[in-house]
C-alpha cells in the first residue's frame, strides 16, 4: 500500500516518465537502506557510493550509516573498508570519463580532458555547491523557509494527508527514539531534507523565475518517509489490533 502511494505520487510519477536522474537516485537510496537493514555494512557503503556518484547529496548519509553500525567508536579497520567501498562506488564516473574520450554525440563540448571532466563532475557550470550559481540568485533565510513549507505541503498531499499525520502520531506514541533502526531512518530522512532544501535556497521556489519542477528533488527523501510510515503503521497496528492487521489496513484505506 505504501509503495503504491509512492508510485502514484506526483513527485514519483512525473519523473518516472521522463529521462532524468531522480527515479534512479531513489532506487539507489532504496538499495542502500535495504542492505543496511540486511546488516551488510560494506555492501551498503558500496551502494551509497554508487548513489553519491549519481546524486551527490546522498554522500551526507555516510556518517549516519557509520553510526548505525558502529556507533561513535572509531573503528580503523571498518572505516578503511567502508571508505574504500564507498569510493569504489564512484567507478561510473571513471567509465564516463573513458567514454568522453571517444567524443560521443552527447558531450556538449565541455568535458574534454581531465580538467574538463573535473569541471563537469563538480557541476561548476550549474553552481557547484548550490544548485544554481548566478549573481542575481542570492541565498536567503526566507527562501529556506519557503522551501521547507513547499516540501512539507507536498509531502502531506502526496501521501493522502492522513498518512503523514498517522506517521507523526506513531513516531510520538510508539517511542521511536527507543529503537535504533527507527532513529537511524528518522535522522537519515531529516538529514537529506535539510541539506537538499538548503542547497536549493538560492532559488525562490514560488517565484516565476524558478526554472525547476521542485517535486523531483523530493523523491529520495520520500522513499525514506515511506520507511518511516511503514514503521509507524506497524507499531500502531500491533498496539491497537494485535494480529488482525487486515482490519487496520482496511481502515487506513477508508481514511485515505
Secondary structure, 3 states (H helix, E strand, C coil): CHHHHHHHCHHHHHHHCCCCCHHHHHHHHHHHHHHHHCCCHHHHHHHHHHHHHHCHHHHHHHHHHHHHHHCCCCCHHHHHHHHHHHHHCCHHHHHHHHHHCCCCCCCCCCCCHHHHHHHHHCCCCCCCCCCCCCCCCCCCHHHHHHHHHHHHHHHHHHCCCHHHHHHHHHHHHCCHHHCHHHHHHHHHHHHHHHHHHHHCCCCCCCCCCCCCCHHHHHHHHHHHHHHHHHHHHHHHHHHHHCCCHHHHHHHHHHHC
